[in-house]
Amino acid sequence: MSSLKENVRTLRRRMGWSQEELAHAAGLSVGTVRKVEQGGDARVETLHTLARALGTTTSSLFATQSPDPVHASAGDGPKLMELRRALMPPIGLDEVLTEPAQMTELHLIRRDIDDSHSLYHADRYDSVAKKLPGILRAAETAVVLSEEGEARQSAVVTRASAFLLAGKFLTQVRRYDMAYHALSQGIRDARETGHVQVAASGVVGMGWLLLRQDRFDEAEQLAAATAAEVEPRISIASPGQLAVWGELLQRVAAAAMRNNRPDVAREARRMAATAASALGEEHVNFREHWSTFGPVTAEAKAIEDLALIGDARGVLRRADEGPVGRKAVKRFGRPSANNWDRHRLDVAYAHARLGSHQDSMEELNTILRTAPGWLKHQTMARHVMQDILAHRKRTLTQDMRRMAAHLGVAG
């Protein structure tokens, strides 16, 4: 199987280009192209740019290779041990070896799931990590001890919600194998009980996970197929149905844009905007769909596409206008903290690209004040800070040094 460097080199030669000509077409430095073709590390954003210049999908550049060794200090250690035990207990020939748990009423488990969603969106990830093992064990016990019929159906769908919460948290903190296990189990539970909307919400989460792993083809195909299956009649659809459909279309667009399929992305964004317009405001119900969805979220994600292709001026032109403008947000409602912070991170990126380092820092510092835990897990934030450090000609400010330390970026 060809490696990344060989794929880039082969496609460049098919175009009849030198490294200098590819660099010019992609808007990159010759050194960056040379580094990629020599097997050096490259940002996914750089690969998007190369794919566009070479007229191919980003996925076609990727290759399966042996991963770098993991150092002991890079692992989780004991941090997620209790969550691992609850989510992935050892399995033997006869039964799962689980610790005994007391029966908890389903409404109390659902209350804990709701509370944990609130903690998650309040950037309190440590608290979520502490609550999840108990929630998962209680949900599992409820399924095992429930009688057949409606009681078991209710227990299984509650367990599905617990798994999806775990998948959301684990994707956010980049524990992708654990997240996949949780999401797949949640989707299966929801399908078993006939709760199509809960299962589709799980697919939204699976699409996010696949995007995080740069599996763009699979993310697009999965989200598109599911969106087609659950597409509602807009005139009679419930808010939850519209939100799930819109969220799935957002995943289609995000995957297509990252995979150099802009026409597919634009159509998916148009359909997502239709769903958002039908809602008329930001809607949130974590029992029905993945996150907050509505006109503000749809516009913020469309602006994210501009950031992805490096259109910094386009990002800033739309960043405070239309549905994401201050008056519109007041009218439509604020999106989830994660989606809004991601939008402002795109604004910070745009300022950094245009050399407005102080404006970029103001955006980063605003996020730091409200969501320090979320910010620490954002690769984009590190890229922005690295760009600021690389191009800053004057002495770094105290804010810049503090931000670099928070993000683990060397000055």
N, C-alpha and C positions, 0 to 999 in steps of 0.2 A: 504493500500500500504506500502511495506517495505521501511524503511529508508536506507540511505547510510550505516550507521554503521551495520544495520542488514544484508544487502546484503553482505558486506565484511565478516562478521562473519559466515554467512551461507555457503558461498563459501569456506572459509577456513576450516570449519568443514567437508565439503564434500570431501576435499582433505585429510582429516585426519591429518591436521597440527595443531600444537600449534602456538601461536603468534610468538614465537621465530623462528619456522621453516618457517613461511610465511615471516618474516623479512629477514631471510637469503636468501630465494629464490628470494626476490624482491631487495635485496641489500639495505634495509632500516634499520633503527634502530628499536629495539623492542618498544621503546617509541613512534615512529611515528605510528606503527601499533596499539598500544594500544590507542593512541589518536584518531585515526580514528574510532575504534570500540567503543569508548566512546562518539562519537558524536562531536568530536572537528573539527575545521576547517582544511582543507587540500588543498594544491595546486592541481590544475588539473594534473600537471606533476607527483605528487605522486600517483594520482589515475591511471594514465597511467601505472606506474610501477607496482602497485598492480594488475591491470587487466592482464598485461602480465604474471605475476607470477601465477595468478589464472587461466590462460587459457581462458579468456573471453574478451568481448569488454568493453571498458571504459564506453560506454553508459549504459551497463547493471548494472553498479554500482550506477548510478544516481537515484535519487528518487525525486518525487514532494513533497515539504513540504512548510509549511507556511514560508514566508520570514521574515527576521528580520525587526523590525520597522525602518522606515526612519526618521531620525531626521531633523528638519526644516533646520538646517545649511547645510545639505548635498544636498539639492535640488538646482535647477538652479536659483530660485528666478527670478529676472528680466533679467538675462543674455540672455536667448533665447526667450523672450516673443514675440518679433516682428517676429521671425522665426516661432514660434508656430502659431501665428495668420495667417501668410501667408500660412503655410503648412496645418494647420488643422483648418479652419474657422468654426464657429458654424453653424450647419445645422438645419433648421426648417422644417415645413410641406411643405412649398411652394418652398423655394429656399435657397441657401447658403447666409448667411449674410456677405457679403464682403464689404470692403471699396472701393469706386469707384477709378478706375485707368485710366490713359490716355492710349490710344492706342499707342503701340510702334512697329515699324517695326521689322519683324522677324530677319533680318540680324543684327540688333542692339542687340536683345536679345541673339542671338547666339554668338555675339562678347563678350557680358558680361559673358556668360557661359565659353567661352574660357579663358577670362581674369581671371575668378575665379578659373579655374583649375590651371592656372599658379601660382596664389596666394597660393592655397592649397599645391602645390608641393614645394613652397618656404617657407613652414612652417608658413605662415601668416594666421592662423586660425581666428583671430579676424576680419581681413579684409573680409574673406569669409563669416563669420557670418553676417557682416553688409550688404554685397551685396546680399545675398540669398533672403531675403524677397522681395526686389524690383524685382529681376529676376522672382521669383515665381508668384508674382502678375501680372507682365507684361505678362508672358506666359499664365496665366489663362485668362486675359482680351483678349489676341489675339485669344484664342480658342472661347470664348463666342461671340465675335464680328465678327468672320470670317464667310464668306458665305460657303455653302456646296460645296463640290468638292475638287479640289487640294489645294485651299487656306486653308480650314479647316484641311486637311491632314497634310499640312506643319506646321500649328500652333500646332496640337496635338503632332507631333513628336518633335517639339521644346520644348513643355511642358514636354515630356518624358525625354529629355536631362536635363532639369532643375530639375526634380524630382530625376534623377540619381545622379546629382551633390550633391543635398541635402542629399541623402542617403549615399554617399561616405563620406561627411563631418561628418554627424551625427554618422556613424559607427566609424569613427576615434576617435571622442570625447566621445564615449561610451554612446550615448543617443539612446539606441537600439529600443525602441518602436517607437520613431519618425522616426528612420532610416527605420524600417520595413514599415511604412506607405508610406514614400517617395519612397522606392524601388519598392514596390508592385504597386503603382500608375504609376510609370515610366514604368514598365514592361507591365502593361495593356495598357497604351497609345501606346507603341511601337507595341504591338500585334494588336491593333485595326487598325493601319495604315499599317500593313503588313511589318514593318521594323524588320525582324527577327534578324538581326545582332545587332541592338540596344537593342532589348528585351533580346537576349542572353548575351549581355554585362551586362544588369541589373541582370541577373541570376548569373553572376560572382560575382557581388556585394552582392546579396542575400546569396550566398554561404559563402562569407567572414563574413557576419553578423551572419549566423548560426554557423560558427566556433567560433566566438567570444562568442556565447551563449552556447558553448559546446554541440550543437545539431548535433553530428557527423553523425549519421545515415542519417538524413534528408539532410545534406549538401552533403554527398557523392551521395545519390540517385538522388537529384535534378541536381547536376552538371553532373553526368554520363548520365542521360537521355537526358539532353540538349546537351551534347557533341555528343552523338550518332545522335541526330536529325540534328545538323549543321555540322557534319564531312565533310570537303571539299575534293575534289579531289586535292591532293597536287600539281600535275603537272600544274593545271590551276587556283589554288586558289589565291585570292588577298592577300596582306599582312594583311589586316584587318581580313579576314576570318581565316587565319592561326593563328593570334594572339588571337582571341576570342576562337577558339577551344583549343589552347594551354593553355589559362587562365582557361578554364573550367576543363581541365585535371589536372591543378595545384590544383584546389579546390578538385577534387576527391582524389588526392594523399594526400593532407593535412588532409582531413577528415579521410581517411582510416588509415593513420599513427597514428593519435591521438586516433583512435578507436581500436588500436591493430589489424589491418588488413594489415600487412606489404607486403604481396604478391600483394594485390590490389594496394597498394601505389606504389610499384616498377614498376608495369605494366603501371600505369598512368604516372609516371615520365618518363618512356621510351617513351611513346607516345608523351608526352609534349616535350621531347628532339627532337623528330622527327620533330614536328612543328617548334621548334626553329631553328633547322638545316636548314629547308627549307626556313625560313626567312633569315638566314645568318647574321643578325645583329639585334640589339635592335630596335624595331619598336614602335612608339608612335603616336597615333591619337585618342584623347579622344572622338571624334565624332563617332568613329568606334568601339573602345574597351575600356576596363576598365582602363588599366594602360600601362606601358611600358612592352613589352614582347620580348624575344629573347634568344640567347644562354647564356648570362650572368645571366639573371633572372632565367632561368631553372636550371642552376647549383647552384645558390645561394639557391633556394628552396629545391634542393636535399640535400644540406649541412644542411639546417634547420632540415631535418628529423633526421640527426645524432645528432644534439643538443637535439632534442626531446627525443631520447632514451638514452641520457646521454653519448654518445660516444664523449667525449671532445677531445681525441687524433685524432679521425677521422675528426672532424671539423677542427682542426688546420692543419692536414695533407693536406686537400684540400682547405683551406681558401685562399691561395695565389697562387694556381696553376690552370692550365687548363683555362676554360672560365672566371673565376673570377680573374685570375692573372693580373698584371698591364699591360703587353703587350697585352693580349687578350682583356681587357676592352677598351684599346685604339683602337684596331682593330674593335671590335664588337659594341662599343658604350656603354655608361653608362646606367644602368637601372634607373628606377624612384628613386628619393631620398628616398622614403619610403622603397622600396625593398632593396636598397643598405644599408641603415642604419640598417634595420632589420638583414641583413647578418652580418654586423660588430657587431651588438649586440649579435648574436650567437657566434662570435669570442670572445667577451668580456666574455660571459658566460663560454666558454670553458677554457679560461685562469683562471677565478675565480675557476672553478671546480678543476683545477690542482694546485691551490695555488699560481698562478702567479698574485698577486694582482696589482702590478704596471703595468703589461701589460694590464690587464683588465681595469684599470683606464685610460690608454692611449686611448683605444678604446672608452670608455664612454665619455672622454673629447673631442675627435674628433667630436663625434655626438653632444655633447652639444654646441660646437662652431657653428655648421652649422644648427642644428635643435632642439633648446631647447624646442619648443612647442611640437614637435612630441615626443621627449624623455620623456617628463613629462607624457604622456598618455600611456606609455609602461609598462605593468605589468612585462614583462621580465626584464626590467631595474631595477625595484624595487627588484626583486628576486636576481639579480646579486649583487646589493648594500647590500642587507641584508646578503647575503653569505659572502661578504667581511668583513662586520662589525662583523659578528659572529665568523669568523675564524682569523681575524687579531690579531696577538699577540703583535705587536708593536704599538706605539702611532699612531693614525690616522693622515694622512697628511692633509694639508689645502685643497687640491683638494678633498680628500675623504669627509671631512666635508661639503664642498660646494656642492658636488654632492648629498650627503644624504639630505641636506636641499632642493635642487631643486626637488628631487624626493619625498619628504615628508616621508623619512625613518628615524626612530628614531635611534640615535647612541648609 
